[in-house]
């Protein structure tokens, strides 16, 4: 339903006005945040414990250029993020690509490009992952490049690789600049932000009905504040908590 209780609460402590694109881990103990250049993480010992200090991820992830979006796999061992591929030693397929790093006992390992099934000649600007790990969500012009940022998903194949991007459909991708896709835990509700440089109400959701994604609707007040830009939605694994960034 559309009832929102309690009203949106500010994160404590605040980490600065440049923070955006929040992503909460499946266990709720790690919160990833981005600026226009770097990816940070803060952690807590339990759901009821306070958040610790904000730590920047290592430089082989936060390489020269821009890192815009990050999400963690359900097991917590893989980090997906978008980065300026022109600046990265791993190479790329376009202006921005989706990359990943696998965590071991010694920390985050080498960075790899997600490949040409995910990345095209355009700009893969934001990335998310379903709570069951079966779908990678991407904001991109698509594998042919050009045009608007719209929303796509890729299904994980039996061999663990990601399949070709699939559009969320014309009912969803009807406008420019769709970003920060996030699925509910049952994969039937998609949240995202739309036209967040020009729109007064920026957060939207759509429902999957009989295999078809419906026309998106804007989230009600007090989430979408008419006086602020509300961006970067992320639905927690409990299915009842929405993280987002607002002015």
N, C-alpha and C positions, 0 to 999 in steps of 0.2 A: 504494500500500500504506500501512499504518499505521505503518511504522517511522519513527522520528524521530531523525535524526543530523545534527549534534550536538544535545545537549539545548538548550533555549532559553537564549539568551545575552542579557545586558542591553545595551541601546543605550549606546554611549559617544560623547560625554558624556551624562550624564543631564540632563534639562531641567526636573525638578521633578515632584512627586508628583501634581499636578493634571492632567498631560498624559494625553490619551486619544485614541481614534479615529484611529490612524495610517493614512496612505495614502501608499504609495510610487509614484512616477511610473513610467511604462513603461520609461524608460531607467535607472531606479534612482538618479538623481542628485538628486532632490528628495523630501523627506519632509515631508508635511503633518501637523500635530498640532493638536489642539483642547484648549482648556479649556472650562469651561461658558460662557465669554463670547467668546473670541477664537480666531481661526484663525492659526496660526504656520506657518512653513516653515523648514527647514534644508536646505542644499545641500552637495554635494561635487563635486570635479572629476572623479572617476572612481569606479568601484565599489570600488576598493581604498583610496581616499583617505579621510581622516577627515572627519567631518561638521563643517560650519562653525557659526557662531553661529545661535541661534534668532531669527528675525525675524518680527515681527507683520505681517500683511497690512494694506494701507492702510485708512483709516477708512471709505471708502465701501463696503467689503466688511464689515469689522468695525464695523457700525453699532450704535447703541444697542440693548441687549437681548442676546439669546443667539444665538451661532453654534455649532452643535453638531457638524457633520460636513462634511467637504470631500473632494472627489476631483477628479483632473485627467484630462482627455481624453487619448487615446493620443498625439496630436500635441503635447500640452503647451500648447495655446493657449486652452483653455477650462477654467475652474474652476467646478464645481458645488458648492453648499453649502446647508445648511439654516439658516434664520434666523427669528427672531421677527417674523412678518409684521405684527403690530400696531404695531411700532416703526419699520418701514421706509418710506421715502418712495415706494418702488416699488409699495406696496400688496400685497395678497394675498387669499387665499381662505379661510384658516383661521388657527389659532393659530400654527403654524409651516408654512412653505412651502419648496420647493426653488427656488433662484435660481442664476443663472450670470453669469459675467463673462468676456469675451474679452480675451486679452493681445495687445498690439501692441509695437512697438519702444519705446514710451514707458511701458509698464507695463500693469497691469490696467485695462480700460476700464469703462464704466458697467455697473451691475448691472441685470439683467432677471429678472422672474419667469418660471418655466418654463411657466406657463399652466395652464388648467383641465383639460388632459389628464393632468397630473401631480399637481396640487394640488387638494385638496378642503377641505371645511369643518373637517376634523379636524386632526391634528398630523402633518405629514411630518417625522419626527424625524431620520432618517439617510439618506444617499444614497451610492451607489456607481455605477461604470460598468464595463462589460465591457472587457477588454483590447483588443478589436478595435473598441470604440466603437459597437457596434451595439445595445447594450441599456443603459438606465438602470435602476438598481436602487433601490427606495425602501422604507423602512419607514414604514407609514402605516395608518390605519384604512380607507383606500380613499376613493374619490371621493364616496361618500355620507356619510362621516364617522361618528363614533361607534365604540364597540367597541375591540378590542385593536389594538396595533401588530403588524401582520403584514407579510409580504414580498410585494412586487409587482415587476414589470418592465414596461418600455415599450420597444417596438422603434422604431428610427429609421426614418422613412419616406423614400422616395426624394427628397422635397423638403427633407430635413434636419430636419424637425420631429419631435417625439416623439409617438408614438401613445398611445392610451388605455392605462391601467394594466391589466395582466393578472396575476391571482393565480398564485403558485407552486404553488397547489393545496392540497387539504385534507390531504394527507400531510405537507406542510411546515408549514402554518399551523394547528397543532393546539394552540397554547399562546399565552399572553399575552406581550407584550413581546419581540418578535423584532427585533433591531437589527443595524446595520452589515453588510449583505449584501456579499459579495465573491465573484466568480466566478473559477474557474481560467481560464487563457488559452484552453483549448479549449471553454469554456462548458458543461462537463459536470459540474462539481463546484461546489456552492454552500456557502460558509462563512458563518456568522453567530453571534451570541450570543443566548442565550435566558434570560429570567428572571434577568437578571444582578444584581438586587437581592436575590434570595432563594435562588438555586441555588448549590450548591457546585461543580458542573461547568458551565461557562458556554459554552464554544465547541463548536459543532456543525457537522457537514457532511452534505450529502445528495448523491446521485449521480443523474444523468439516465440512465435506462435505457428504451430504446424510446419516447422522448418523454415519459416520466412521471418526475417527481421522486420518489425513494424516501423512506421514513421516515427522518428524520435520526438520526444517531448522534453521541454526544459524542466529542470528540477524546480520545485516551488521555493518561495521564500520560507525560511530565512537562509537557505543555502545560496541561491542566486540573489545576491544583493544588487539592486538596480544602480547603486552608486559605486560599485567596485567591479574589477575583473576577477572572476572566479574560474580558476583553471586547474589542470592537473588532477582529475579525480582518480582515486584508487580505493576500491572496495576491499575491505579486510576479509580474511578467511572466515570470520564469523558470519558474513553475509549481512550484517546489520550496522557496520561502522564504515563511514565514508570519510576518507582523508582527502583534503584538497587545499589549494593555496588561494588566498583571497587578500585583496588590499585592505 
